[in-house]
Amino acid sequence: MEAENDKFVEKDYLDLLDITTEAGEEEDNQLFQWLLVGLVSSYRHDRELVDFNLAKFEAAKLHEAIEKKQLDHDDVVWILTTKNFFQLRATFVCYKQSYEVAIDQAINSSGNGDLGSILRGVIWCIVSPEKHFAEVIKASTVGYWTKDEDSLTRAIVTWAEIDMTKIKGDYFKMNNTNLDDVVRHDALGVYKSFLMALIGAKI
């Protein structure tokens, strides 16, 4: 059974540069390489069609792999690297409905270290990219002054072209503070002016 799905955002973002920073020693692992190559090079249908029977079936496959702590299972890689993002979102919804836990939380509970972190990052980018980028901004500004200018710049520049309001809204929900204030107090000089202009804040 296939049905048109118009409830999801039109454009999808995988912040692979940020995801790879979580790899640690996994970067030499063959599975890790397959996953990243698959994510960026696999052919994915861009039609907004969802097969709900397939979503339920693949949710069960993912659940089995997570329960057995086999995040490196071929089924996991195959599903994440070959299905379009609309189909994957439906699969994640079926997972939560069937097992009463979000798939990223289930992966976190399985305790699979770097690979688990990578997969959660991939899932966040697919399900809610704005929340993922809000997390990237938070991580890049922890402590005094900017700790990771590259990640901070990439996140803000990427979303300045789309809808910075979404990022600012999710950032506030997650941290109970305004992104404008964080950038205002964290960045310096011309770099600060550049970021403030992109997020639409008053200097």
Accessible surface in RSA format (square Angstrom, percent):
REM  Atomic radii and reference values for relative SASA: ProtOr
REM  Chains: A
REM  Algorithm: Lee & Richards
REM  Probe-radius: 1.40
REM  Slices: 20
REM RES _ NUM      All-atoms   Total-Side   Main-Chain    Non-polar    All polar
REM                ABS   REL    ABS   REL    ABS   REL    ABS   REL    ABS   REL
RES MET A   1   152.44  78.9 114.42  75.7  38.02  90.5  96.92  82.4  55.52  73.6
RES GLU A   2   113.58  65.2  84.20  63.7  29.37  69.9  23.40  45.3  90.18  73.6
RES ALA A   3    31.23  28.7  25.41  39.2   5.82  13.2  31.23  44.0   0.00   0.0
RES GLU A   4   133.64  76.7 106.68  80.7  26.96  64.2  62.13 120.2  71.51  58.4
RES ASN A   5    18.42  12.7  14.18  13.7   4.25  10.2   5.47  13.2  12.96  12.5
RES ASP A   6   124.22  87.0  99.03  98.6  25.19  59.6  36.65  86.3  87.57  87.3
RES LYS A   7   183.29  89.4 147.02  90.2  36.27  86.4  97.81  88.0  85.48  91.1
RES PHE A   8    55.59  27.8  40.57  25.1  15.02  39.1  44.80  27.2  10.79  30.9
RES VAL A   9    51.90  34.2  41.82  37.9  10.08  24.3  49.63  43.1   2.27   6.2
RES GLU A  10   157.36  90.3 132.22 100.0  25.14  59.9  46.46  89.9 110.90  90.5
RES LYS A  11   133.71  65.2 129.03  79.2   4.68  11.1  77.90  70.1  55.81  59.4
RES ASP A  12    41.76  29.2  19.95  19.9  21.80  51.6   4.32  10.2  37.43  37.3
RES TYR A  13    29.63  13.8  25.11  14.3   4.52  11.8  27.88  21.0   1.75   2.2
RES LEU A  14    40.37  22.5  13.34   9.5  27.04  68.0  13.60   9.6  26.77  72.0
RES ASP A  15     8.06   5.6   3.73   3.7   4.33  10.2   4.33  10.2   3.73   3.7
RES LEU A  16    30.61  17.0  28.30  20.2   2.30   5.8  28.41  20.0   2.19   5.9
RES LEU A  17   118.12  65.8 113.70  81.3   4.43  11.1 113.90  80.0   4.23  11.4
RES ASP A  18    18.65  13.1  18.65  18.6   0.00   0.0   0.00   0.0  18.65  18.6
RES ILE A  19     0.21   0.1   0.21   0.2   0.00   0.0   0.21   0.2   0.00   0.0
RES THR A  20    50.41  35.9  41.13  41.7   9.28  22.1  30.59  41.1  19.82  30.0
RES THR A  21    97.65  69.5  61.31  62.2  36.34  86.6  62.54  84.0  35.11  53.1
RES GLU A  22    58.58  33.6  46.44  35.1  12.14  28.9  30.41  58.8  28.18  23.0
RES ALA A  23     1.13   1.0   1.13   1.7   0.00   0.0   1.13   1.6   0.00   0.0
RES GLY A  24    45.54  56.2   0.00   N/A  45.54  56.2  37.25 102.2   8.30  18.6
RES GLU A  25   161.64  92.8 144.16 109.1  17.47  41.6  64.28 124.3  97.35  79.5
RES GLU A  26    47.75  27.4  45.94  34.8   1.80   4.3   5.05   9.8  42.69  34.9
RES GLU A  27   103.30  59.3  95.48  72.2   7.82  18.6  17.68  34.2  85.62  69.9
RES ASP A  28   121.73  85.3  99.94  99.5  21.79  51.5  31.77  74.8  89.95  89.7
RES ASN A  29    65.11  44.9  56.93  55.0   8.18  19.7  11.44  27.5  53.67  51.9
RES GLN A  30   110.39  61.7 103.77  75.8   6.62  15.8  32.04  68.2  78.36  59.4
RES LEU A  31    22.15  12.3  20.20  14.5   1.95   4.9  20.28  14.2   1.88   5.0
RES PHE A  32     9.54   4.8   9.37   5.8   0.18   0.5   9.37   5.7   0.18   0.5
RES GLN A  33    87.88  49.1  84.76  61.9   3.11   7.4  25.99  55.3  61.89  46.9
RES TRP A  34   133.73  53.7 127.81  61.9   5.92  13.9 109.62  58.5  24.11  39.1
RES LEU A  35     1.11   0.6   1.11   0.8   0.00   0.0   1.11   0.8   0.00   0.0
RES LEU A  36    28.86  16.1  28.48  20.4   0.38   1.0  28.69  20.2   0.17   0.4
RES VAL A  37    91.10  59.9  90.14  81.6   0.96   2.3  91.10  79.2   0.00   0.0
RES GLY A  38    11.22  13.8   0.00   N/A  11.22  13.8  11.01  30.2   0.21   0.5
RES LEU A  39    10.03   5.6   0.00   0.0  10.03  25.2   0.00   0.0  10.03  27.0
RES VAL A  40    99.49  65.5  60.80  55.0  38.69  93.2  67.72  58.8  31.77  86.2
RES SER A  41    76.48  64.6  43.77  58.4  32.71  75.3  41.32  88.0  35.16  49.3
RES SER A  42    37.55  31.7  14.20  19.0  23.34  53.8  11.66  24.8  25.88  36.3
RES TYR A  43   172.33  80.5 149.35  85.0  22.99  59.8 122.41  92.0  49.92  61.5
RES ARG A  44    43.27  18.2  26.94  13.7  16.33  38.9  24.58  33.6  18.69  11.3
RES HIS A  45   113.59  62.1 110.06  76.5   3.53   9.0  72.55  74.8  41.04  47.8
RES ASP A  46   126.63  88.7 105.33 104.8  21.30  50.4  44.15 103.9  82.48  82.3
RES ARG A  47   151.16  63.5 144.24  73.5   6.92  16.5  57.96  79.2  93.20  56.5
RES GLU A  48    60.50  34.7  55.44  41.9   5.07  12.1  13.81  26.7  46.70  38.1
RES LEU A  49    35.24  19.6  32.14  23.0   3.10   7.8  32.30  22.7   2.94   7.9
RES VAL A  50     0.23   0.2   0.00   0.0   0.23   0.6   0.23   0.2   0.00   0.0
RES ASP A  51    39.02  27.3  37.16  37.0   1.86   4.4   5.95  14.0  33.07  33.0
RES PHE A  52    69.79  34.9  69.79  43.2   0.00   0.0  69.79  42.3   0.00   0.0
RES ASN A  53    93.11  64.2  86.32  83.4   6.80  16.4  27.76  66.8  65.36  63.2
RES LEU A  54    56.69  31.6  52.43  37.5   4.26  10.7  55.95  39.3   0.74   2.0
RES ALA A  55     0.00   0.0   0.00   0.0   0.00   0.0   0.00   0.0   0.00   0.0
RES LYS A  56   128.21  62.5 121.39  74.5   6.82  16.2  67.32  60.6  60.89  64.9
RES PHE A  57   119.80  59.9 112.73  69.8   7.07  18.4 119.27  72.3   0.52   1.5
RES GLU A  58     8.91   5.1   8.91   6.7   0.00   0.0   1.68   3.2   7.23   5.9
RES ALA A  59     1.08   1.0   1.08   1.7   0.00   0.0   1.08   1.5   0.00   0.0
RES ALA A  60    44.32  40.7  39.91  61.6   4.40  10.0  40.29  56.7   4.03  10.7
RES LYS A  61    71.53  34.9  68.61  42.1   2.92   6.9  21.44  19.3  50.09  53.4
RES LEU A  62     4.53   2.5   4.50   3.2   0.03   0.1   4.53   3.2   0.00   0.0
RES HIS A  63    43.34  23.7  43.34  30.1   0.00   0.0  26.91  27.7  16.43  19.1
RES GLU A  64    81.63  46.9  77.81  58.9   3.82   9.1  30.97  59.9  50.66  41.4
RES ALA A  65     3.88   3.6   2.02   3.1   1.86   4.2   3.55   5.0   0.33   0.9
RES ILE A  66     7.15   4.1   5.85   4.4   1.30   3.1   5.85   4.2   1.30   3.5
RES GLU A  67   117.27  67.3  90.50  68.5  26.77  63.7  22.78  44.1  94.49  77.1
RES LYS A  68   119.66  58.4  96.11  59.0  23.56  56.1  64.56  58.1  55.10  58.7
RES LYS A  69   121.94  59.5 105.87  65.0  16.07  38.3  83.83  75.5  38.12  40.6
RES GLN A  70    73.42  41.1  72.81  53.2   0.61   1.5  17.66  37.6  55.77  42.3
RES LEU A  71     2.92   1.6   1.01   0.7   1.91   4.8   1.01   0.7   1.91   5.1
RES ASP A  72    84.10  58.9  72.42  72.1  11.68  27.6  13.35  31.4  70.75  70.6
RES HIS A  73    71.77  39.2  64.91  45.1   6.86  17.5  40.61  41.9  31.16  36.3
RES ASP A  74   104.41  73.1  99.30  98.8   5.11  12.1  31.46  74.0  72.95  72.8
RES ASP A  75    42.41  29.7  42.02  41.8   0.39   0.9   2.69   6.3  39.72  39.6
RES VAL A  76     4.91   3.2   4.91   4.4   0.00   0.0   4.91   4.3   0.00   0.0
RES VAL A  77    21.79  14.3  21.79  19.7   0.00   0.0  21.79  18.9   0.00   0.0
RES TRP A  78   154.77  62.1 152.09  73.6   2.68   6.3 139.97  74.6  14.80  24.0
RES ILE A  79     4.07   2.3   4.07   3.0   0.00   0.0   4.07   2.9   0.00   0.0
RES LEU A  80     3.47   1.9   3.47   2.5   0.00   0.0   3.47   2.4   0.00   0.0
RES THR A  81     8.05   5.7   8.05   8.2   0.00   0.0   0.67   0.9   7.38  11.2
RES THR A  82    36.80  26.2  24.22  24.6  12.58  30.0  24.32  32.7  12.48  18.9
RES LYS A  83    32.73  16.0  31.70  19.5   1.03   2.5  24.66  22.2   8.07   8.6
RES ASN A  84    20.66  14.2  17.80  17.2   2.86   6.9   3.31   8.0  17.35  16.8
RES PHE A  85    20.55  10.3  18.08  11.2   2.47   6.4  18.08  11.0   2.47   7.1
RES PHE A  86    10.19   5.1  10.19   6.3   0.00   0.0  10.19   6.2   0.00   0.0
RES GLN A  87     7.11   4.0   7.11   5.2   0.00   0.0   2.68   5.7   4.43   3.4
RES LEU A  88     0.00   0.0   0.00   0.0   0.00   0.0   0.00   0.0   0.00   0.0
RES ARG A  89     6.36   2.7   5.48   2.8   0.88   2.1   4.65   6.4   1.71   1.0
RES ALA A  90     6.10   5.6   2.54   3.9   3.56   8.1   5.67   8.0   0.43   1.1
RES THR A  91     0.00   0.0   0.00   0.0   0.00   0.0   0.00   0.0   0.00   0.0
RES PHE A  92    12.44   6.2   8.82   5.5   3.62   9.4   9.22   5.6   3.21   9.2
RES VAL A  93    72.83  47.9  69.46  62.9   3.38   8.1  72.75  63.2   0.09   0.2
RES CYS A  94    10.33   7.8   9.65  10.8   0.68   1.6   1.53   3.9   8.80   9.5
RES TYR A  95     1.58   0.7   1.58   0.9   0.00   0.0   0.00   0.0   1.58   1.9
RES LYS A  96   121.30  59.2 118.64  72.8   2.66   6.3  64.68  58.2  56.63  60.3
RES GLN A  97   133.83  74.8 103.40  75.6  30.43  72.5  44.26  94.2  89.57  67.9
RES SER A  98    69.76  58.9  35.45  47.3  34.31  79.0  20.71  44.1  49.05  68.7
RES TYR A  99    69.06  32.2  47.45  27.0  21.61  56.2  37.38  28.1  31.68  39.1
RES GLU A 100   158.95  91.3 126.81  95.9  32.15  76.5  45.63  88.3 113.32  92.5
RES VAL A 101    46.80  30.8  43.18  39.1   3.63   8.7  46.80  40.7   0.00   0.0
RES ALA A 102    21.63  19.9  19.76  30.5   1.87   4.3  21.07  29.7   0.56   1.5
RES ILE A 103     7.08   4.0   6.30   4.7   0.78   1.9   6.30   4.5   0.78   2.1
RES ASP A 104    30.25  21.2  29.86  29.7   0.39   0.9   1.52   3.6  28.73  28.7
RES GLN A 105   103.77  58.0 100.21  73.2   3.56   8.5  28.10  59.8  75.67  57.4
RES ALA A 106    12.28  11.3   6.51  10.0   5.78  13.1  10.21  14.4   2.07   5.5
RES ILE A 107     5.29   3.0   5.01   3.7   0.28   0.7   5.01   3.6   0.28   0.8
RES ASN A 108    89.00  61.4  77.05  74.5  11.94  28.8   5.17  12.4  83.83  81.0
RES SER A 109    93.41  78.9  59.99  80.1  33.42  77.0  40.89  87.1  52.53  73.6
RES SER A 110     8.64   7.3   1.83   2.4   6.82  15.7   5.99  12.8   2.65   3.7
RES GLY A 111    63.44  78.2   0.00   N/A  63.44  78.2  33.72  92.5  29.73  66.6
RES ASN A 112    40.35  27.8  23.43  22.6  16.92  40.7   8.51  20.5  31.84  30.8
RES GLY A 113    53.56  66.1   0.00   N/A  53.56  66.1  44.44 122.0   9.12  20.4
RES ASP A 114    55.61  39.0  50.54  50.3   5.07  12.0   1.91   4.5  53.69  53.5
RES LEU A 115    18.72  10.4  18.66  13.4   0.06   0.1  18.66  13.1   0.06   0.2
RES GLY A 116     0.18   0.2   0.00   N/A   0.18   0.2   0.18   0.5   0.00   0.0
RES SER A 117    29.31  24.8  27.12  36.2   2.19   5.1   8.21  17.5  21.10  29.6
RES ILE A 118     0.01   0.0   0.01   0.0   0.00   0.0   0.01   0.0   0.00   0.0
RES LEU A 119     2.87   1.6   2.87   2.0   0.00   0.0   2.87   2.0   0.00   0.0
RES ARG A 120    43.67  18.3  43.67  22.3   0.00   0.0   3.12   4.3  40.55  24.6
RES GLY A 121     0.61   0.8   0.00   N/A   0.61   0.8   0.61   1.7   0.00   0.0
RES VAL A 122     0.00   0.0   0.00   0.0   0.00   0.0   0.00   0.0   0.00   0.0
RES ILE A 123     4.24   2.4   4.24   3.2   0.00   0.0   4.24   3.1   0.00   0.0
RES TRP A 124    87.47  35.1  86.85  42.0   0.62   1.4  81.87  43.7   5.60   9.1
RES CYS A 125     0.21   0.2   0.00   0.0   0.21   0.5   0.00   0.0   0.21   0.2
RES ILE A 126     0.44   0.3   0.04   0.0   0.40   1.0   0.44   0.3   0.00   0.0
RES VAL A 127    74.86  49.3  56.88  51.5  17.97  43.3  56.88  49.4  17.97  48.7
RES SER A 128    17.19  14.5  16.38  21.9   0.80   1.8  15.47  32.9   1.72   2.4
RES PRO A 129     1.73   1.3   1.73   1.6   0.00   0.0   1.73   1.4   0.00   0.0
RES GLU A 130    28.97  16.6  28.97  21.9   0.00   0.0   0.38   0.7  28.59  23.3
RES LYS A 131   109.57  53.5 109.38  67.1   0.18   0.4  53.25  47.9  56.31  60.0
RES HIS A 132     5.51   3.0   4.45   3.1   1.06   2.7   4.72   4.9   0.79   0.9
RES PHE A 133     5.55   2.8   5.55   3.4   0.00   0.0   5.55   3.4   0.00   0.0
RES ALA A 134     0.00   0.0   0.00   0.0   0.00   0.0   0.00   0.0   0.00   0.0
RES GLU A 135    72.53  41.6  70.91  53.6   1.61   3.8  19.29  37.3  53.24  43.5
RES VAL A 136     6.42   4.2   2.67   2.4   3.75   9.0   5.80   5.0   0.61   1.7
RES ILE A 137     0.03   0.0   0.03   0.0   0.00   0.0   0.03   0.0   0.00   0.0
RES LYS A 138    88.61  43.2  87.89  53.9   0.72   1.7  42.05  37.8  46.56  49.6
RES ALA A 139    71.45  65.7  52.41  80.9  19.04  43.3  57.03  80.3  14.42  38.2
RES SER A 140     2.48   2.1   0.73   1.0   1.75   4.0   2.41   5.1   0.07   0.1
RES THR A 141    14.12  10.0   3.67   3.7  10.44  24.9   0.17   0.2  13.94  21.1
RES VAL A 142    91.09  59.9  84.64  76.6   6.45  15.6  90.18  78.4   0.92   2.5
RES GLY A 143    52.71  65.0   0.00   N/A  52.71  65.0  30.21  82.9  22.50  50.4
RES TYR A 144   181.93  84.9 177.55 101.0   4.38  11.4 131.92  99.1  50.01  61.7
RES TRP A 145   158.49  63.6 153.60  74.3   4.89  11.5 138.87  74.0  19.62  31.8
RES THR A 146    26.02  18.5   3.96   4.0  22.06  52.6   3.91   5.3  22.11  33.4
RES LYS A 147   129.63  63.2  94.05  57.7  35.59  84.7  54.26  48.8  75.38  80.3
RES ASP A 148    55.30  38.7  51.32  51.1   3.97   9.4  18.85  44.4  36.45  36.4
RES GLU A 149    91.55  52.6  86.43  65.4   5.12  12.2  21.37  41.3  70.18  57.3
RES ASP A 150   113.27  79.3 106.15 105.7   7.12  16.8  27.22  64.1  86.05  85.8
RES SER A 151     8.19   6.9   8.07  10.8   0.11   0.3   2.20   4.7   5.99   8.4
RES LEU A 152     0.65   0.4   0.65   0.5   0.00   0.0   0.65   0.5   0.00   0.0
RES THR A 153    37.07  26.4  37.07  37.6   0.00   0.0  33.13  44.5   3.94   6.0
RES ARG A 154    52.50  22.0  45.79  23.3   6.71  16.0  38.12  52.1  14.38   8.7
RES ALA A 155     0.46   0.4   0.16   0.2   0.30   0.7   0.23   0.3   0.23   0.6
RES ILE A 156     0.00   0.0   0.00   0.0   0.00   0.0   0.00   0.0   0.00   0.0
RES VAL A 157    55.29  36.4  55.00  49.8   0.29   0.7  55.07  47.8   0.23   0.6
RES THR A 158    38.08  27.1  30.38  30.8   7.70  18.3  22.76  30.6  15.32  23.2
RES TRP A 159     5.36   2.2   5.36   2.6   0.00   0.0   5.36   2.9   0.00   0.0
RES ALA A 160    37.61  34.6   7.70  11.9  29.91  68.0   8.37  11.8  29.24  77.4
RES GLU A 161   150.72  86.5 111.62  84.4  39.09  93.1  45.36  87.7 105.36  86.0
RES ILE A 162    71.70  40.8  38.97  29.0  32.73  78.9  42.20  30.4  29.50  80.1
RES ASP A 163    49.78  34.9  43.93  43.7   5.85  13.8  16.31  38.4  33.47  33.4
RES MET A 164    19.72  10.2  14.87   9.8   4.85  11.5  14.87  12.6   4.85   6.4
RES THR A 165   101.52  72.2  98.40  99.8   3.12   7.4  65.30  87.7  36.22  54.8
RES LYS A 166    82.88  40.4  74.84  45.9   8.04  19.1  52.11  46.9  30.77  32.8
RES ILE A 167     0.07   0.0   0.07   0.1   0.00   0.0   0.07   0.0   0.00   0.0
RES LYS A 168    53.18  25.9  49.65  30.5   3.52   8.4  30.95  27.9  22.23  23.7
RES GLY A 169    31.73  39.1   0.00   N/A  31.73  39.1  30.45  83.6   1.29   2.9
RES ASP A 170    16.52  11.6  15.37  15.3   1.15   2.7   0.87   2.0  15.65  15.6
RES TYR A 171     7.87   3.7   7.87   4.5   0.00   0.0   0.00   0.0   7.87   9.7
RES PHE A 172    92.63  46.3  91.52  56.7   1.11   2.9  91.52  55.5   1.11   3.2
RES LYS A 173   169.53  82.7 133.78  82.1  35.75  85.1  86.66  78.0  82.87  88.3
RES MET A 174    68.76  35.6  33.72  22.3  35.03  83.4  39.36  33.5  29.39  38.9
RES ASN A 175    34.92  24.1   9.54   9.2  25.38  61.1  15.78  38.0  19.15  18.5
RES ASN A 176   122.66  84.6 104.26 100.8  18.41  44.3  28.30  68.1  94.36  91.2
RES THR A 177    47.91  34.1  43.13  43.7   4.78  11.4  29.30  39.4  18.61  28.1
RES ASN A 178    75.73  52.2  73.53  71.1   2.20   5.3   9.62  23.2  66.11  63.9
RES LEU A 179     1.86   1.0   0.00   0.0   1.86   4.7   0.00   0.0   1.86   5.0
RES ASP A 180    30.11  21.1  29.99  29.9   0.12   0.3   6.43  15.1  23.68  23.6
RES ASP A 181    52.85  37.0  52.23  52.0   0.62   1.5  12.46  29.3  40.39  40.3
RES VAL A 182    28.75  18.9  21.61  19.6   7.14  17.2  28.16  24.5   0.59   1.6
RES VAL A 183     0.62   0.4   0.04   0.0   0.58   1.4   0.62   0.5   0.00   0.0
RES ARG A 184    68.55  28.8  63.83  32.5   4.72  11.2  34.03  46.5  34.52  20.9
RES HIS A 185   142.64  78.0 115.65  80.4  26.99  69.0  86.20  88.8  56.44  65.7
RES ASP A 186    11.38   8.0   7.97   7.9   3.41   8.1   5.92  13.9   5.46   5.4
RES ALA A 187     3.95   3.6   0.18   0.3   3.77   8.6   2.29   3.2   1.66   4.4
RES LEU A 188   117.94  65.7 110.31  78.9   7.62  19.2 110.87  77.9   7.06  19.0
RES GLY A 189    55.54  68.5   0.00   N/A  55.54  68.5  44.54 122.2  11.00  24.6
RES VAL A 190   132.13  86.9 125.40 113.5   6.73  16.2 127.09 110.4   5.04  13.7
RES TYR A 191    48.30  22.6  41.27  23.5   7.03  18.3  45.34  34.1   2.97   3.7
RES LYS A 192    49.80  24.3  49.80  30.6   0.00   0.0  10.53   9.5  39.27  41.8
RES SER A 193    44.62  37.7  42.29  56.4   2.32   5.3  22.16  47.2  22.46  31.5
RES PHE A 194    91.01  45.5  82.61  51.2   8.41  21.9  90.29  54.7   0.72   2.1
RES LEU A 195     0.00   0.0   0.00   0.0   0.00   0.0   0.00   0.0   0.00   0.0
RES MET A 196     0.00   0.0   0.00   0.0   0.00   0.0   0.00   0.0   0.00   0.0
RES ALA A 197    74.71  68.7  47.26  72.9  27.46  62.5  56.42  79.5  18.29  48.5
RES LEU A 198    55.59  31.0  41.28  29.5  14.31  36.0  44.14  31.0  11.46  30.8
RES ILE A 199     5.05   2.9   0.00   0.0   5.05  12.2   0.90   0.6   4.15  11.3
RES GLY A 200    64.49  79.5   0.00   N/A  64.49  79.5  35.83  98.3  28.66  64.2
RES ALA A 201    14.87  13.7   0.00   0.0  14.87  33.8   2.93   4.1  11.94  31.6
RES LYS A 202   182.45  89.0 172.72 106.0   9.72  23.2 121.12 109.0  61.33  65.3
RES ILE A 203   133.86  76.2  78.67  58.6  55.19 133.0  91.38  65.8  42.49 115.3
END  Absolute sums over single chains surface
CHAIN  1 A    11178.7       9192.4       1986.3       6106.0       5072.7
END  Absolute sums over all chains
TOTAL         11178.7       9192.4       1986.3       6106.0       5072.7
